[in-house]
Amino acid sequence: MGKRILYIEDNPKDQRLVQKVLSTHGYEVILADDGAGGVALAKEQTPDLILVDVQMPGLNGLETARELRTIEGCADVPIVALTAYAEQYTRQRYLDAGCTDYQQKQAGIKPLLVLVQRYLA
């Protein structure tokens, strides 16, 4: 398998779609249903890239990013926030939370794949 991507997303439909597309392109995708689960997985299996949904129950994506940055092996791992509501936060708010970048979910799969390839090239 190729590079490992941790995808933290509470929507099973989005999980399946992203996992299928990224796996087809040679990436190993590990899934977490919520922020706490994502933090636990990141401690067990250091990912090469983390994709995190912003709107989740419990720890939201920005809180999850802050927690991920406290994990020794994740300090330099790129974290990309995926959101349906990019206008809700400023770019600086994502960066302040520890995210490397963010992308609107409405952009679709092709832009997401380009983004992933940019960070894992």
DSSP file with accessible surface (Angstrom, degrees, kcal/mol):
  #  RESIDUE AA STRUCTURE BP1 BP2  ACC     N-H-->O    O-->H-N    N-H-->O    O-->H-N    TCO  KAPPA ALPHA  PHI   PSI    X-CA   Y-CA   Z-CA
    1    1 A M              0   0  171      0, 0.0    26,-0.1     0, 0.0     3,-0.1   0.000 360.0 360.0 360.0 159.7    0.0    0.0    0.0
    2    2 A G        -     0   0   40     24,-1.6    25,-0.1     1,-0.3    24,-0.1   0.249 360.0 -22.2 -88.4-148.6    1.0    3.6   -0.5
    3    3 A K        -     0   0   94    117,-0.1    25,-2.4     1,-0.1     2,-0.5  -0.232  68.9-116.6 -63.0 148.9    0.8    6.5    1.9
    4    4 A R  E     -a   28   0A  66     23,-0.2    44,-3.2    42,-0.2    45,-1.2  -0.773  27.9-169.2 -95.9 127.7   -1.5    6.3    4.8
    5    5 A I  E     -ab  29  49A   0     23,-3.4    25,-2.8    -2,-0.5     2,-0.6  -0.958  11.4-151.4-116.9 127.6   -4.4    8.8    5.1
    6    6 A L  E     -ab  30  50A   0     43,-2.5    45,-3.1    -2,-0.5     2,-0.6  -0.881  13.5-166.1 -95.4 120.8   -6.6    9.1    8.2
    7    7 A Y  E     -ab  31  51A   4     23,-2.9    25,-2.1    -2,-0.6     2,-0.7  -0.947   3.5-166.6-113.3 114.3  -10.0   10.3    7.2
    8    8 A I  E     +ab  32  52A   0     43,-3.1    45,-2.7    -2,-0.6     2,-0.3  -0.893  29.8 141.2-104.6 109.8  -12.1   11.5   10.2
    9    9 A E        -     0   0    1     23,-2.5    47,-0.1    -2,-0.7    -2,-0.1  -0.983  43.7-155.8-154.6 133.0  -15.8   11.8    9.0
   10   10 A D  S    S+     0   0   63     -2,-0.3    23,-0.1    45,-0.2    -1,-0.1   0.565  75.6  87.3 -90.5  -6.1  -19.1   11.1   10.7
   11   11 A N     >  -     0   0   63      1,-0.2     4,-2.4     2,-0.0     3,-0.2  -0.816  62.6-159.2 -97.5 111.1  -21.0   10.6    7.4
   12   12 A P  H  > S+     0   0   68      0, 0.0     4,-2.6     0, 0.0     5,-0.2   0.850  91.5  55.9 -58.7 -34.5  -20.7    6.9    6.2
   13   13 A K  H  > S+     0   0  147      2,-0.2     4,-2.2     1,-0.2     5,-0.2   0.939 110.1  44.4 -63.7 -46.3  -21.6    7.8    2.6
   14   14 A D  H  > S+     0   0   43      1,-0.2     4,-2.6     2,-0.2     5,-0.3   0.902 111.9  54.6 -63.8 -40.4  -18.8   10.4    2.5
   15   15 A Q  H  X S+     0   0   19     -4,-2.4     4,-2.6     1,-0.2     5,-0.2   0.942 109.8  45.9 -56.5 -50.9  -16.4    7.8    4.1
   16   16 A R  H  X S+     0   0  154     -4,-2.6     4,-2.5     2,-0.2     5,-0.2   0.916 114.2  48.0 -61.0 -45.3  -17.2    5.2    1.5
   17   17 A L  H  X S+     0   0   87     -4,-2.2     4,-2.5     2,-0.2     5,-0.2   0.959 115.6  42.1 -62.7 -51.6  -16.8    7.5   -1.4
   18   18 A V  H  X S+     0   0    8     -4,-2.6     4,-2.8     1,-0.2     5,-0.3   0.924 114.9  51.1 -65.4 -40.8  -13.5    9.1   -0.3
   19   19 A Q  H  X S+     0   0   68     -4,-2.6     4,-2.6    -5,-0.3     5,-0.3   0.932 111.3  48.3 -62.2 -43.2  -12.1    5.7    0.8
   20   20 A K  H  X S+     0   0  151     -4,-2.5     4,-2.1    -5,-0.2    -2,-0.2   0.944 114.6  44.5 -62.2 -48.5  -13.0    4.1   -2.6
   21   21 A V  H  X S+     0   0   30     -4,-2.5     4,-1.1    -5,-0.2    -2,-0.2   0.943 117.6  42.9 -64.3 -47.8  -11.5    7.0   -4.6
   22   22 A L  H  <>S+     0   0    1     -4,-2.8     5,-2.3    -5,-0.2     3,-0.4   0.895 113.2  51.9 -70.2 -36.9   -8.3    7.3   -2.6
   23   23 A S  H ><5S+     0   0   43     -4,-2.6     3,-2.0    -5,-0.3    -1,-0.2   0.903 104.8  57.3 -63.9 -39.0   -7.7    3.5   -2.4
   24   24 A T  H 3<5S+     0   0  107     -4,-2.1    -1,-0.2     1,-0.3    -2,-0.2   0.817 104.9  52.9 -60.4 -28.4   -8.1    3.3   -6.2
   25   25 A H  T 3<5S-     0   0   95     -4,-1.1    -1,-0.3    -3,-0.4    -2,-0.2   0.217 128.7 -96.2 -94.5  13.1   -5.2    5.7   -6.4
   26   26 A G  T < 5S+     0   0   36     -3,-2.0   -24,-1.6     1,-0.3     2,-0.3   0.533  79.8 132.8  92.5   7.5   -3.0    3.6   -4.2
   27   27 A Y      < -     0   0   26     -5,-2.3     2,-0.6   -25,-0.1    -1,-0.3  -0.681  54.8-130.1 -92.3 146.4   -3.5    5.3   -0.8
   28   28 A E  E     -a    4   0A  51    -25,-2.4   -23,-3.4    -2,-0.3     2,-0.5  -0.850  28.0-161.5 -90.3 122.4   -4.2    3.4    2.4
   29   29 A V  E     -a    5   0A  11     -2,-0.6     2,-0.4   -25,-0.2   -23,-0.2  -0.933   9.7-170.7-113.4 122.6   -7.2    5.0    4.0
   30   30 A I  E     -a    6   0A  20    -25,-2.8   -23,-2.9    -2,-0.5     2,-0.4  -0.915  17.1-144.3-109.2 141.2   -8.0    4.4    7.7
   31   31 A L  E     -a    7   0A  50     -2,-0.4     2,-0.4   -25,-0.2   -23,-0.2  -0.846  18.1-176.1-113.9 143.0  -11.4    5.7    8.9
   32   32 A A  E     -a    8   0A   5    -25,-2.1   -23,-2.5    -2,-0.4     6,-0.1  -0.995  18.4-150.3-131.6 139.7  -12.6    7.3   12.1
   33   33 A D  S    S+     0   0  102     -2,-0.4     2,-0.3   -25,-0.2   -25,-0.1   0.573  78.1   9.8 -84.0 -13.2  -16.3    8.1   12.8
   34   34 A D  S  > S-     0   0   70      1,-0.1     4,-2.2    22,-0.1     5,-0.2  -0.958  83.8 -92.1-157.3 173.2  -15.5   11.1   15.1
   35   35 A G  H  > S+     0   0    0     24,-0.6     4,-2.5    22,-0.5     5,-0.2   0.907 120.2  50.2 -60.9 -45.1  -12.8   13.3   16.5
   36   36 A A  H  > S+     0   0   64      1,-0.2     4,-2.3     2,-0.2    -1,-0.2   0.920 112.0  48.4 -62.7 -40.9  -12.0   11.2   19.5
   37   37 A G  H  > S+     0   0   26      1,-0.2     4,-2.5     2,-0.2    -1,-0.2   0.882 110.5  52.2 -65.3 -37.3  -11.7    8.1   17.4
   38   38 A G  H  X S+     0   0    0     -4,-2.2     4,-2.4     2,-0.2    -2,-0.2   0.911 108.4  49.8 -65.4 -40.9   -9.5    9.9   15.0
   39   39 A V  H  X S+     0   0   12     -4,-2.5     4,-1.7     2,-0.2    -2,-0.2   0.931 111.5  49.4 -63.3 -43.7   -7.1   11.1   17.7
   40   40 A A  H  X S+     0   0   45     -4,-2.3     4,-1.5     1,-0.2    -2,-0.2   0.925 112.2  47.6 -62.6 -43.6   -6.9    7.5   19.0
   41   41 A L  H  X S+     0   0   33     -4,-2.5     4,-3.1     1,-0.2    -1,-0.2   0.885 107.5  56.1 -65.1 -38.3   -6.1    6.1   15.6
   42   42 A A  H  < S+     0   0    0     -4,-2.4    -1,-0.2     1,-0.2    -2,-0.2   0.856 106.6  50.9 -62.9 -32.9   -3.5    8.8   14.9
   43   43 A K  H  < S+     0   0  139     -4,-1.7     3,-0.2    -5,-0.2    -1,-0.2   0.858 116.9  40.0 -70.6 -34.8   -1.7    7.7   18.1
   44   44 A E  H  < S+     0   0  142     -4,-1.5     2,-0.4     1,-0.3    -2,-0.2   0.854 128.1  25.5 -80.9 -40.7   -1.8    4.0   17.0
   45   45 A Q  S  < S-     0   0   56     -4,-3.1    -1,-0.3    -5,-0.1    -2,-0.1  -0.859  79.9-139.0-132.1  96.5   -1.0    4.5   13.3
   46   46 A T        -     0   0   72     -2,-0.4   -42,-0.2    -3,-0.2     2,-0.1  -0.364  25.7-148.6 -61.0 114.9    0.9    7.6   12.3
   47   47 A P        -     0   0    2      0, 0.0   -42,-0.2     0, 0.0     3,-0.1  -0.412  17.1-140.7 -82.6 162.6   -0.7    8.8    9.1
   48   48 A D  S    S+     0   0   65    -44,-3.2     2,-0.3     1,-0.3   -43,-0.2   0.639  91.1  12.3 -90.2 -20.7    1.0   10.7    6.3
   49   49 A L  E     -b    5   0A   0    -45,-1.2   -43,-2.5    28,-0.2     2,-0.5  -0.975  67.6-150.5-154.4 144.6   -2.0   13.0    5.9
   50   50 A I  E     -bc   6  79A   0     28,-2.4    30,-3.1    -2,-0.3     2,-0.5  -0.987   5.5-168.4-123.6 127.9   -5.2   13.6    7.9
   51   51 A L  E     -bc   7  80A   0    -45,-3.1   -43,-3.1    -2,-0.5     2,-0.4  -0.963  15.3-175.1-109.1 128.7   -8.5   14.7    6.4
   52   52 A V  E     -bc   8  81A   0     28,-2.6    30,-3.1    -2,-0.5     2,-0.2  -0.988  23.9-131.8-134.2 127.8  -11.0   15.9    9.0
   53   53 A D  E     - c   0  82A   6    -45,-2.7    30,-0.2    -2,-0.4     3,-0.1  -0.537  14.9-149.3 -68.4 140.0  -14.6   16.9    8.6
   54   54 A V  S    S+     0   0    0     28,-2.2     7,-2.6    -2,-0.2     2,-1.1   0.912  82.5  60.9 -80.6 -42.3  -15.3   20.2   10.4
   55   55 A Q  S    S+     0   0   75     27,-0.3   -45,-0.2     5,-0.2    -1,-0.2  -0.712  71.4 133.8 -94.0  94.6  -18.9   19.6   11.4
   56   56 A M        -     0   0   14     -2,-1.1   -22,-0.1     2,-0.1     2,-0.0  -0.982  56.5-106.7-136.0 151.3  -19.0   16.6   13.7
   57   57 A P  S    S+     0   0   88      0, 0.0   -22,-0.5     0, 0.0     2,-0.4  -0.351  94.7  11.8 -70.3 159.8  -20.7   15.9   17.0
   58   58 A G  S    S+     0   0   76    -24,-0.1     2,-0.5   -23,-0.1    -2,-0.1  -0.599 134.5  20.0  74.3-130.6  -18.4   15.8   20.0
   59   59 A L  S    S-     0   0   55     -2,-0.4   -24,-0.6     4,-0.1   -23,-0.1  -0.587  86.0-144.1 -68.9 121.5  -15.1   17.2   19.0
   60   60 A N     >  -     0   0   39     -2,-0.5     4,-2.7   -26,-0.1    -5,-0.2  -0.252  32.0 -91.2 -77.4 178.3  -15.6   19.2   15.9
   61   61 A G  H  > S+     0   0    0     -7,-2.6     4,-2.4     1,-0.2    -7,-0.2   0.865 125.4  48.8 -61.8 -37.7  -12.9   19.2   13.2
   62   62 A L  H  > S+     0   0    1     -8,-0.4     4,-2.0     2,-0.2    -1,-0.2   0.914 112.9  47.3 -71.8 -39.2  -11.0   22.3   14.5
   63   63 A E  H  > S+     0   0   78      2,-0.2     4,-2.1     1,-0.2    -2,-0.2   0.905 112.1  52.0 -64.9 -38.4  -11.0   20.9   18.1
   64   64 A T  H  X S+     0   0    0     -4,-2.7     4,-2.9     1,-0.2    -2,-0.2   0.923 106.9  52.5 -63.8 -42.8   -9.8   17.5   16.6
   65   65 A A  H  X S+     0   0    0     -4,-2.4     4,-2.0     1,-0.2    -1,-0.2   0.915 107.8  51.8 -60.2 -41.9   -7.0   19.3   14.7
   66   66 A R  H  X S+     0   0  112     -4,-2.0     4,-0.5     1,-0.2    -1,-0.2   0.920 112.0  46.4 -60.5 -43.5   -5.8   20.9   17.9
   67   67 A E  H >< S+     0   0   91     -4,-2.1     3,-1.3     1,-0.2     4,-0.4   0.908 109.2  54.6 -64.8 -42.2   -5.8   17.5   19.7
   68   68 A L  H >< S+     0   0    0     -4,-2.9     3,-1.6     1,-0.3     6,-0.2   0.875 100.6  60.2 -60.8 -36.3   -3.9   15.9   16.8
   69   69 A R  H 3< S+     0   0   62     -4,-2.0    -1,-0.3     1,-0.3    -2,-0.2   0.698  97.1  60.8 -67.6 -16.6   -1.2   18.5   16.9
   70   70 A T  T << S+     0   0  104     -3,-1.3     2,-0.4    -4,-0.5    -1,-0.3   0.592  82.4  98.0 -85.3  -9.0   -0.4   17.4   20.5
   71   71 A I  S X> S-     0   0   18     -3,-1.6     3,-1.8    -4,-0.4     4,-0.6  -0.673  77.6-133.7 -82.5 128.0    0.5   13.9   19.3
   72   72 A E  G >4 S+     0   0  186     -2,-0.4     3,-1.0     1,-0.3     4,-0.2   0.885 103.1  44.4 -49.9 -48.7    4.2   13.5   19.0
   73   73 A G  G 34 S+     0   0   38      1,-0.2    -1,-0.3     2,-0.1     3,-0.2   0.579 112.3  53.8 -76.5  -6.7    4.0   11.8   15.6
   74   74 A C  G X4 S+     0   0    0     -3,-1.8     3,-0.7    -6,-0.2    -1,-0.2   0.376  71.9 102.7-109.0   3.6    1.5   14.2   14.2
   75   75 A A  T << S+     0   0   48     -3,-1.0    -1,-0.1    -4,-0.6    -2,-0.1   0.854  97.7  25.8 -56.9 -36.0    3.2   17.5   14.8
   76   76 A D  T 3  S+     0   0  158     -4,-0.2    -1,-0.3    -3,-0.2    -2,-0.1   0.315  91.6 118.0-112.0   6.7    4.2   17.8   11.2
   77   77 A V  S <  S-     0   0   14     -3,-0.7   -28,-0.2     1,-0.1     2,-0.1  -0.593  72.5-112.0 -74.7 130.4    1.6   15.7    9.4
   78   78 A P        -     0   0   25      0, 0.0   -28,-2.4     0, 0.0     2,-0.5  -0.418  31.4-161.5 -62.5 135.0   -0.6   17.8    7.1
   79   79 A I  E     -c   50   0A   0     19,-0.2    21,-3.0   -30,-0.2    22,-1.6  -0.990   3.7-167.0-120.3 122.9   -4.1   18.2    8.3
   80   80 A V  E     -cd  51 101A   0    -30,-3.1   -28,-2.6    -2,-0.5     2,-0.4  -0.952  11.8-145.1-113.5 121.7   -6.8   19.3    5.8
   81   81 A A  E     -cd  52 102A   0     20,-2.3    22,-2.5    -2,-0.5     2,-0.5  -0.705  10.4-156.5 -83.3 131.2  -10.2   20.4    7.1
   82   82 A L  E     +cd  53 103A   8    -30,-3.1   -28,-2.2    -2,-0.4     2,-0.4  -0.950  22.5 170.2-109.7 127.6  -13.1   19.4    4.8
   83   83 A T  E     - d   0 104A   0     20,-2.2    22,-2.6    -2,-0.5    23,-0.4  -0.986  44.4-156.6-143.0 146.2  -16.1   21.6    5.2
   84   84 A A  S    S+     0   0   28     -2,-0.4     3,-0.2    20,-0.2     2,-0.1   0.506 101.7  51.4 -87.6  -9.7  -19.5   22.3    3.7
   85   85 A Y    >   +     0   0  117      1,-0.1     3,-1.9     2,-0.1     4,-0.5  -0.439  58.7 153.1-127.9  58.4  -19.3   25.7    5.3
   86   86 A A  G >  S+     0   0    8     -3,-0.3     3,-1.0     1,-0.3    -1,-0.1   0.838  74.2  60.8 -60.3 -30.2  -16.0   27.3    4.4
   87   87 A E  G 3  S+     0   0  145      1,-0.2    -1,-0.3    -3,-0.2    -2,-0.1   0.680  88.5  73.5 -72.1 -13.8  -17.5   30.7    4.7
   88   88 A Q  G <  S+     0   0  102     -3,-1.9     2,-0.3     1,-0.1    -1,-0.2   0.823 104.4  35.0 -68.7 -29.0  -18.2   30.0    8.4
   89   89 A Y  S <  S-     0   0   22     -3,-1.0     2,-0.2    -4,-0.5    -1,-0.1  -0.927  82.5-122.0-124.8 150.9  -14.6   30.3    9.3
   90   90 A T     >  -     0   0   95     -2,-0.3     4,-1.5     1,-0.1     3,-0.5  -0.497  32.3-110.3 -83.3 159.6  -11.7   32.4    8.0
   91   91 A R  H  > S+     0   0  125      1,-0.2     4,-2.2     2,-0.2     3,-0.3   0.905 120.0  57.7 -54.4 -40.4   -8.6   30.8    6.6
   92   92 A Q  H  > S+     0   0  107      1,-0.2     4,-3.0     2,-0.2    -1,-0.2   0.869 100.0  56.8 -62.4 -34.1   -6.7   32.1    9.7
   93   93 A R  H  > S+     0   0  116     -3,-0.5     4,-1.3     2,-0.2    -1,-0.2   0.903 107.8  47.7 -66.0 -38.4   -9.1   30.2   12.0
   94   94 A Y  H  <>S+     0   0    1     -4,-1.5     5,-2.2    -3,-0.3     4,-0.4   0.933 114.3  46.7 -64.1 -46.5   -8.3   26.9   10.3
   95   95 A L  H ><5S+     0   0   61     -4,-2.2     3,-1.5     1,-0.2    -2,-0.2   0.912 108.9  54.4 -63.8 -41.5   -4.6   27.6   10.5
   96   96 A D  H 3<5S+     0   0  110     -4,-3.0    -1,-0.2     1,-0.3    -2,-0.2   0.809 104.2  56.2 -62.4 -29.3   -4.8   28.7   14.1
   97   97 A A  T 3<5S-     0   0    2     -4,-1.3    -1,-0.3    -3,-0.2   -28,-0.2   0.573 127.9 -97.5 -79.4  -9.1   -6.5   25.3   14.9
   98   98 A G  T < 5S+     0   0   17     -3,-1.5   -19,-0.2    -4,-0.4    -3,-0.2   0.443  76.2 141.9 107.9   0.7   -3.5   23.5   13.4
   99   99 A C      < -     0   0    5     -5,-2.2    -1,-0.3    -6,-0.2   -19,-0.2  -0.509  41.9-155.3 -75.7 145.2   -4.9   22.8   10.0
  100  100 A T  S    S-     0   0   48    -21,-3.0     2,-0.3     1,-0.3   -20,-0.2   0.786  74.8 -19.8 -83.7 -32.8   -2.5   23.0    7.1
  101  101 A D  E     -d   80   0A  18    -22,-1.6   -20,-2.3    -7,-0.1     2,-0.3  -0.935  59.6-141.6-161.3 173.9   -5.3   23.7    4.6
  102  102 A Y  E     -d   81   0A  64     -2,-0.3     2,-0.3   -22,-0.3   -20,-0.2  -0.975   9.1-167.2-147.3 159.0   -9.0   23.4    4.1
  103  103 A Q  E     -d   82   0A  23    -22,-2.5   -20,-2.2    -2,-0.3     2,-0.3  -0.990  26.5-115.2-147.3 142.2  -11.3   22.5    1.2
  104  104 A Q  E >   -d   83   0A  80     -2,-0.3     3,-1.4   -22,-0.2     4,-0.3  -0.562  20.1-137.5 -73.6 136.8  -15.0   22.8    0.6
  105  105 A K  G >  S+     0   0   63    -22,-2.6     3,-1.8    -2,-0.3   -21,-0.2   0.847 101.6  67.2 -62.7 -32.6  -16.7   19.4    0.2
  106  106 A Q  G 3  S+     0   0  125    -23,-0.4    -1,-0.3     1,-0.3     3,-0.1   0.678  79.9  79.5 -64.3 -15.7  -18.7   20.9   -2.7
  107  107 A A  G <  S-     0   0   48     -3,-1.4    -1,-0.3     1,-0.2    -2,-0.2   0.809  97.3-140.0 -62.6 -28.1  -15.5   21.2   -4.7
  108  108 A G    <>  -     0   0   33     -3,-1.8     4,-1.2    -4,-0.3    -1,-0.2  -0.338  24.6 -57.5  98.8-178.2  -15.9   17.4   -5.4
  109  109 A I  H  > S+     0   0   49      2,-0.2     4,-2.8     1,-0.2     5,-0.2   0.880 122.2  58.6 -74.6 -41.2  -13.6   14.4   -5.6
  110  110 A K  H  > S+     0   0  174      1,-0.2     4,-2.4     2,-0.2     5,-0.2   0.948 108.4  45.1 -60.2 -48.8  -11.2   15.6   -8.3
  111  111 A P  H  > S+     0   0   55      0, 0.0     4,-2.3     0, 0.0    -1,-0.2   0.886 112.6  53.1 -61.4 -34.7  -10.1   18.7   -6.4
  112  112 A L  H  X S+     0   0   13     -4,-1.2     4,-2.8     2,-0.2    -2,-0.2   0.933 108.4  49.5 -64.0 -42.6   -9.7   16.6   -3.3
  113  113 A L  H  X S+     0   0   21     -4,-2.8     4,-2.8     1,-0.2     5,-0.2   0.920 110.6  50.1 -63.2 -41.1   -7.5   14.1   -5.1
  114  114 A V  H  X S+     0   0   86     -4,-2.4     4,-2.2    -5,-0.2    -1,-0.2   0.923 111.3  49.5 -61.6 -43.3   -5.4   17.0   -6.4
  115  115 A L  H  X S+     0   0    5     -4,-2.3     4,-1.8     2,-0.2    -2,-0.2   0.937 111.4  48.4 -61.9 -46.6   -5.1   18.3   -2.9
  116  116 A V  H  X S+     0   0    0     -4,-2.8     4,-1.8     1,-0.2    -2,-0.2   0.933 111.5  49.8 -60.1 -46.0   -4.1   14.9   -1.5
  117  117 A Q  H  X S+     0   0   80     -4,-2.8     4,-0.9     1,-0.2    -1,-0.2   0.871 106.1  57.3 -63.4 -34.5   -1.5   14.4   -4.2
  118  118 A R  H  < S+     0   0  143     -4,-2.2     3,-0.3     1,-0.2    -1,-0.2   0.919 113.4  38.9 -62.1 -41.3    0.0   17.8   -3.5
  119  119 A Y  H  < S+     0   0   60     -4,-1.8    -1,-0.2     1,-0.2    -2,-0.2   0.731 123.2  39.9 -83.4 -18.9    0.6   16.9    0.1
  120  120 A L  H  <        0   0   15     -4,-1.8    -1,-0.2    -5,-0.2    -2,-0.2   0.302 360.0 360.0-114.6  10.8    1.7   13.3   -0.5
  121  121 A A     <        0   0  124     -4,-0.9    -3,-0.0    -3,-0.3    -4,-0.0  -0.262 360.0 360.0 -69.4 360.0    3.8   13.7   -3.6
